[in-house]
Amino acid sequence: MRTISRYISLVCAGMFALTSFAQNGKIKSVEDDYRDFAYVKTSEVLLEVANKGYKSAELFQKLANSYYFRNDMENAAKWYGELMTMNDVIDPEYYFRYALALKGIEDYKESDKWMKKFNELKPDDMRGKAFLSSVDYKSNIEEISRDDIEPYNLEINTELSDFGVTEYENGIVFSSSRGGGRKYRWNEEPYLDLYSAEKTESGFGEVKEIQGKVNTKYHESSAVFSPNGKYMFFTRNNFFRLKYKEDGTGINRLQLYRATLSEDGTWDEIHKVHFNSEDYSVAHPTLNVTGTRLYFASDMPGTYGQSDIFVVDVNDDGTLGEPENLGASINTEGQETFPFMDTSGNLFYSSTGFPGLGGLDVFKSEELDQKVDKGSNRNYPIQNVGKPVNSSADDFGYYENLVTKRVYFSSNREGGKGSDDIYTFEVPECEQLVVGTVQDKKTDELIPNATVILFDGEGKEIERKTVGEDAAFEFKLECETEYLVRGEKETYLSDEKRFTTPKKKQDLQLQLLLEKDVQEISPCDDLAKILDIPIIYFDFDKSNIRYDAEIELQKVLAVLNKYPTMNIDIRSHTDCRGPADYNEKLSDRRAKSTRQYLIDNGIAAERLTAKGYGESQLVNDCGCEPTNESSCSEEEHQLNRRSEFIITSINGKSCDDKE
């Protein structure tokens, strides 16, 4: 049975009812004097190559990342911008990082452009959704809903209407039509009164009418108590001192009243609030934690729709100031009603004006009371609280005790005992645990003594740890919260993982993979491996240097220029396919072509040797029998088609000395 039009509409026939992240740890710069050792810093090499005008997606990705992780957003934006000009398929995460870098230099218009592209490529990512304020509200509601909570229908509910809980002393006070007597003509149920019930070990004890002069033969509902327990504000029909009054259309409006606690424990001295009127309704009060501000619902002049949420200051003597509408971010052309302010200043209320699951849905505006106190421009973000509180029916009268984690709400959903019922549940404790290791990206080796930093979703540092020999870390996290975990160590490029913890308790495992930025080099080392050059590509049956190969050779050139005592041996290899003699000659031409390119770019010829080895030095078992083609895959064959740049000597030491 759906009964919202009777009571909770309240006038019945009367129209109611990146950033950039704070990067503290920066990669330590390498000293100029290396004594007996030499080092190469990959990011410096990449910058030198890029500044010469060479372009590749990999080049720009690595270069931009090196600045991004050091919080140098100006240079990060520059090189991410270059990346976006490439025609390669780009990981959407780079769109997000580019947007954050642009925001970091206050280029908000361009940042918005790339956030939209990020959202298009990753429509399920909450970052993009938050930016665009997605119209796909049902998906948003599902994401915040709790399917692990089953609300309990209170044993004190009746076949009539019971709703609107507030805790008082060792029990609850609520509204109910269980009292008998004259019936309300809109639903043929008795008029509402206020009742109380004490908590017991098994639930609640006997339900009793609240004592004093509060209840009358007309409606009373929605009580709230001042922090000192001296006053109670509640809702009643326009019935005062035995006079029942209607407006010009014959409607009896709802009004706010204040009762005072007598020495004998009863509620007496009933007073109307000064802004009550016969022409509009005022109802459903709630107080902030200090009792200095009262929120309520009304359709008074200045209302946006059927009813709005208002706020008014409470004076020391219990009287009220002048009410103000909370504005268009809270109120709509629909119905906003049943406000509740928790002890943290979060406002909960029910509305039909925002997208929801059906009927009245409960919405939340975080820390609204603090924002009102600061005199903001009344722009208060809201969020649907989702299931199990909201349903396809009318859901209202939300109340939460943040200490006990106990929630009450009212609903006329299917399966209840009466027309409106009170439901409750305890918010489950939810603590996430994220565990992981810091490892080398290429070798998977553990990286002891690395620093792991935990950030919140906005980039504020929460905690940092230094991992031990096992390179392991763990953090305890809150549920339904966005975090970022970043791994750092000197001589490495950082790695980070962003995630949002789920609603249910579970463990999350991460692997932070750090890539070497500063590496020691010595005789016999292969620059191709150090600089991540897998192969110098040539066109089929050709030995001239292609553009993409030229980019890779610029890396080698940068290192040779940095270390004038370095000599290298250029080695070119092929796979086994094709005649062995042909492969050897072709690889030799390519090795010498590579050598000549470096000579043409200023490297002394005596520093370079070059030779092709054809298929004579395979790195795997992908050899070809004289009469049969190898069964290896293309990827396995490609491991043999490699270029090597072996350091034969540096700083007076040779490969022969090392051996």
N, C-alpha and C positions, 0 to 999 in steps of 0.2 A: 504493500500500500504506500502511495506517495502522498505525503502530507505537508510538504513544504509550504504550501500556500496558506495553511491555517495559522501556524505559529511563527515559524522562523523567517518568513517574509516580513513579518512584524507589523505590517499595517494591513495585512490581509488584502482587502480590496483597495488599500491605500498606497500602492506603489513603493514597497519597501523591500524590503527585505534586507718582448724581449728585450721587448726589454733586452736590454742587454744584461747579461749576468755579471754579478760582481766577481771578478776573477782575481783572487788574492795571490795565488801561486803562479808565477810566471816562469817560463822556460829560462833557465840560467844561460846567459851568453857565454860563448866559448872564449877563453883567453887567447890573445894573439901568439904568445910564446908557448909552444907545445913541447919544448925541450927535445926529448928523444922520440916523441910520438907525433903523429899527425892525425887530424880529425877533419871530417867534412860535415857541415850542417846543411841538411837537405833543403830546408826552407830558403837559405841564402842562395843556394844553387838555383832553385826554382825561380826566385825573384830575378836573378841575373838573366836567366833564359827568357823569362817573360818580358823583361824590360827591353830585350833586343827585338821584341815583336813576334816571337814565336808563340803559337797558339795550339792548345789541345785541352779537351775537357778535363783530363786527368791532371794536367799542369795547373789549371785554374782551381780545381777542387782542392788540391793539396795546399796550394799557396793561400787561398782564401781561408781554409780551415786553420792554418797556422796563425793567422791574425785573429780570427774569430775566437779561438780558445785563449788568446791573450787579451781579449776584450779591446782590441784595436779595431773598433767598428768602422772607422773611416777607410782603412785599407781593406778590411774584410768586405765592405760594401763595394769597393772598387773591383776587387778580383771576382767576387760572386757575380757582379754585373757583367764582367767579361765572360764568365761561365755561361750566363744566360743567353749570350749571343751565339753560342755554339749550336749546331744542329743535332748534337748527340742526345740520346735519351738520358734525362737527368733525374736522379732520385728526388722525389718531392720534398725530402727533408732539406734539400738545399734551397728550395723556394722559401721554406719557413725561416731558415737561417738568414737568407738574404733580406727577408722582410724585417727581421729583428735588427739586422745591421743597419738598414735604412732608417728604422725608427730610432736607433741609437744616435744617428746624425740628424735627427729631426726632419727627415724627408718623409713625412707622414703620408702624403698622397701616393708617392711611389710605393711605400711600404704596403698600403692598403691594396694596391694593384696586385702585388705578389702574394699577399695573403689570400686574395680571391682565387688566384691560380692554384695556390696550395690546397685550398678547399675543394676546388674542382678535381684535383688529382687524388685527394684523400678525403672524400666526403664524410667518412665515418670518424675522422679525427676531431676530438673535442676542441682543439685549439681553433680550427677553422670554423666549427659550429659557433663557438662563443663569439668569434669575430663577426660573423654574418648574422647572428641572432636568427638562426635557422627557423624557417616556417614549418619544418617537419616536427611539429610539437609532440606528436605521439611517440616518435622515436626518442625524443629528449626525455619524455616522462618515463618511458620504459627503462631508460638508462639509469635513472635515479631511484626507481622503484625497488622495494625490498621483497623478493619472493620467498625469503627465508623467515618471514614474520607472519604469524596467524593471529589476528586479533580475537580477543575473547569477549563474548557477549556477556555483560555483567549479570550476575544472578538476580540482582534487584530490579532488572527491567520487568515491565509488565506488558500486557497486551495493548495498552494505551500508549501515550507518548511520554518518553523519558529522554532528557537531553541536557546539555550544557553544564558539564562538571567543572567545579573549582575545588581545590583542596582547602580545608579549613581545620585547624587543630589536628586531631587524630582521625580525620575522616574526610568526607566530601559533602558538598552542597550541590544540589542539582534541581532541575525543573521537572515536574511531572503532573500529569492530569489524572492521577490515580485517586484523587480525594473524594470523588463523588460530587453530589450537589448539582446545581444547575448546569446545563450543558451549553457549550459554545455553539452558536447556530451554524458556523461554517463547517463543522465536522461531526457534530453530535457527540463530542467527547466533553467531559467536564473541563472547566477552566483550569489553567495551570496554577500551581503553587510551588513554593520553594520547600525542599525537603533536605534532610541531612541523614547520613549513615556513617557510623563509626567503623573503622577498619578492624578486622579480626585476623587471626592467623590463617583462617581459611578463606577470607574474602571480606564481606561486610556484614555487620549486625543488623539490628532492626532499623527500618526506615521510619523516620519521625518528621513531622512538620517542624519547620524552623520556628523557634519560640519568639513570641512578641507580637507586634502589631503590623508585621510585614504582609502576611497573606490576607487577602480579601476575597470577596465573591467573584472578582474578575482575575485577569491574568497577572501573575508575577513570575519572573524568570531572570536568568543571567545575573547572578550575584558575584561581586568581587569585594575583597576585604583589604583595608588599608594595612600597611606593614605593622603598625602598632596595635592592630586588632580593634581599634576604637570605632571605626566607621565601616559601614557596608553600603556600597552602591548597588542598586538593582533596577530591573525594568518592571514597569507596571502599566496597565491601561490608565488612561486619563481619568483616574478615580481618586479623589482626595477629599478628606473630611466629609465622606458619605455623599459626595457629589460626582455624578457620572456625566462627563461632558463630551460632546461630539463637535466636529467641524461643520462647515456649511453644507457639506455633502452628506452628512449623516454618519460619518466615520469617526469612531472613537480611536484616537491616536495613542501611541505608546510614549511613555515618558520615563525620565530618569529620576530616581529618588535616592535620598541618603538617610540611612538609619544609624542610630547611635547605640552602642552596647551599654546596657544598664548594669548596675551592680549585681542584680540577681541573674545575669546571664541571658536576658532576653533582649530583643532588638526593638527599640522604641524611638520616640522623638523623630518621626518620619518627616522629612523635608523634601520639597520639590527643588530641583536645580533651576537656576534662574532663567535658562534659555529654553525650558520646555515651552511648548506651544500647542494650541488646539488645532493648528493648521498643518503641522508636520509631526513626524515621529522622531524620538530620540531613544536609543536603546542599546543594550549589550555592552556594558562598560567593562574595561580592563585597565589595570594600573601598572605603571612601571615599577621596578624593584624598590625604588625609594619612595614611592607614593606621591611623587611631585607632579606626575602627569597622567591624565586619564584619556584613554582612547575609547571611541564609541562609534556606533553606526547611526546615520540619520539621513532623511531626505529633505532637510532644511534648505532654504534658499542658498544657491551657490553649489548645489549638488550636481555632479556631472550626469548621473543617470538615475536609476531607480532608488538607490541608496548608496551613500559613500561612507568612508572611514574618516573621522575627524579626530582632532586632538585638542585638549584644553589643559591649562595649568591648574594644579590643585594648591590652594592656599593652606597655610598652617592650621587654620580653623576648620578645614574641611570644605570650605566654599570653593567655587570654581571661577576661573577667569573667563575669557572670551574664546569660543571654539574657533579652530581653523581647519579648513579642508586640507588633507594630506596631498592633494594634487593628482594630476593625470597619470603619473607613473604607478600609483596605487589604485586609483579609481577609474572606472570606465562608464560607458553608457549603460552598462548592465547593473547588476546588484552586487554590492560589496557589504558584507555583514559579519557578525560574530568575530570581532578582533580579539586577539589574545597576545599579550606581551610577556615573554619569558624573562627570567632573571638576568639574561645576557643582553637584553635589549632587542631581541629578534621579534619582529611582528609576524604573527600568523593570522590569517583571516580567510573567509570564504568568498568566492566570487563566481559569477556566471559570465563575466565580461572578458576573461582571458581564456585561451585554448586549454581545454581540459578533457577529462574522460567522460563528462556528462553531468548535468545538473550543476549544483554547487560543488566546486573543488576547493580544497585548502591550498593556499599559497603562502610563501614565506618571503619576507624581506629582512635580510640580515642586518643587525645592528642599527635598525632604523631609529631607535630611541636616541642613540648617540648622535646620529646625523641631524635629527630634529633639534637636539640640544645645541649643535654647532651652527644652527641657522642656515642650513644648506638651501640650495635652490629647489628643494623638494623633487629631486630626481633619485628615486629609490628603486634599484633593480629588484625584481621579484623572480621567484621560481616555484613552479608547481611541486608540491612535496611528494607526488607520486603515490603508488600503492604501498602498503595496504590501506592507508588513510583514505585515499580517493578511490572512487569507483564510478560506475555509470549512473549511480543514484546521487542523491543530495548528501554531501558530507560537510560537516560544520562543527562548531563548538570545540575546536582543538584546544587541548591543554597539555602541557608537558612540565614535569618536575625534572630539572636538569641534574639534581643531586641523586635522586633515586632511579632516574632514567625511565620513569613511569609516564606513559602517554594515555590520555583519554580523548576520545572524539565521539561525535554523534552522527548517526546515519539512518536513512530509511531504505537501505539496501535490502535486496532479497535475502530471505533466510533469517530475518530478525524475529523477535517475539511480538513486537508491537508496531505501531505506525512509525515511531522514531525510537531508536535504541541507543544506549551508551555502550561503546566498545573500549577495550583497553589492551595494552601490551607493554612489555618492558623492552626497551631498546637493547638488543644484545651487545655485549662487549665485543669490540672489534679491533683487533690489533694485527697489523700485517708484519711480516718479517721478510726483509729482502736480504739475500745472501749472494755472494759471488766471489770471483777471483779476478786478479789483474794479470794479464798475460801478454806476451809478445805477439803481435799480429801475424808475423811471418812464421815464427817457429813454435808458437803455442807454449813456449817456456814461461814458467811463473816469473813474475817481477816482484821480488821482495822489496820492502821499504818504500813502495809507492804510496802516494797520498790519495785517499778516496774522500770526496766531498759530497755531502748531501745538501741539495737546495730544495726550496719549495717551488711551486709552479711559477712564481714571479721572479725567481732568481735570487732570493735571499738565502744566504748560507745558514743552515741549521746545525750541521755537525760535520767534523772532519776526523779521519782516522789515518794512521800509518800502518800498513799491513805488515805482517811478520814474514818469516821465511816461507810460510805456506801461501802467501799472497792473498789470503782470504779476508773478507770483510762481511759485516752484517749491520743492518740498521733496523730498529723497530719503528714502524710507521703507523699512521692513522688510516682508517678505511676511507674510501671515496675521496681521495686527496691526490692532487697532482704533485709529482716529485721529479727531480732530475739528479742522477748520480754521475759524477765525473771522476775519472781516474787520471792522475798526473804523476810524472816523474821527470827529473832532469834528464836531458838528452833524448826524450821521447815526445811525440805529439800526443796530445790528450785525446781521450775518448769519453763519450758520454752516452747515457741512456735516459730517455724521458718516458714516463709512464704514469698512469693513474691507477691507484690501488682499487681493487674491487670492493663491493659492499660486504662480502663475506670474508671471514678470516681464512687466510691461506698463505703459503710461503711462495715467494717469488725469487727466481734464480736469475742472476745476471752474469755476463762475461764481458769485462772491459778489456778491449784489445788495443794496446798501445803500439804505435809504429815508431821505429827508431828515427830520430831527427839528427842526432849527433852520434857518429859512429867512429870508432878508432880504425885507422887504416894502416896497413903495413905491407911490406913486400910479400908477394904471392897472392894477395887479395885480388878478387875480381871486382872491378868497379861496376860491372853490369849488375851484379847482385846488390852491391851497396846502393846504387842509384836506381834500382828497380828497372833495369833495361833488359827485358827478356830476349829481345831479338832486334837486330837492325834489318828492317824489311826492304827488299828490292822487288821491282817488278819481275814478272816471270822471265827467266832466261836473260835478265839484265844485271848489270853491275853498277849502274849509276845511282847516286844517292837520292832517294825520294824525300818529299817534304816531311812526312811523319818520321822518317829515320833521321832527318836533319835535326829535329827537335831533340831527339834522344842524344845525338852526338854533341849538341850544345851543352848538355849536362857534363859530358866527359871533358869537353873543351874548358868549361868553367873550373873543373878540378885541376886540370893540367896547368891552367894559368895561375891558379892559387898556389900550386906547389911546383915551382920551376925545376926542382931536383928530381921530380917524378918521371920515370920512364915506364912505358907500357908496351906490352906485346898484344897486338890485335889478332884475335883468332876467330875464324868464321867456320861454322859447322853446318852440315846438312843432315837430312834423314837418309835412310837407306834406299829410298825409291829412286830409280834411275841408275844408269851405269856408274860404277864406282869411279872410273877414271874421269868421266864428265863431271861428277859431283865435286871431285877434288879440284879440278881446274876452275869450275865456276866459283867455288867457295874461295879459292885463292884470289881470283879477280875481285871478288867482293871485299875481302880483307884489305887488299891493296887500295881499292877505291875508298874505303873508309879511312885508311892511313892518309891518302892524298887529300881528302877533305880536311882533316885536321892540320895538315901541313899548309894547305891553302888558307887556313884561318889563323896562321901565325905560330904554329907549333914547330919547333926545330925538327928536321927530319931524323937527326941522330937520336932523338928521344923515342922514336917509334919504330917498332918492327911489326911485320904483318905476315900472316900465313893462313892459307885455307887448308882444312883437314878433311874436307868432304865428309864421308860417313865413317871415318876410321876411329872416331872417339865417341861412340854412342853412350848416352847416360842411362840407358835402360836396355831391355832385351828385345827391342823392336828392330832387329836385323832382318834383312830380306834374304831368303834362300835364293840360290842362282836361278831356280826354275819356278819358284812360288812367291807370290806376293805376301808380305807380312800380314798377320791377322790383327795387328795393333790398330787402335782407333786413331782418328785424326789428331786428337788431343795428345795421345802418347807419342805420335810421330813428331809433333810440334816441339816437344821437349828437346829433341835432338837438333832442331833447326834454331840454333842459338848463336849469339855473338858474345865473345868474352873479351874483356880488357884487363889483362893480368898485369899487375904492378911488378915490374922486374927489379926496380930499385927506387929508393926514396931516402933523402937525407943521408946519403952515403952508405945505406944498407941495401943489400941486394937479396933477391930471392934465394940465391945460392947460399948466402950467409945464414939465412933463416933455416934452410934445410940442413 
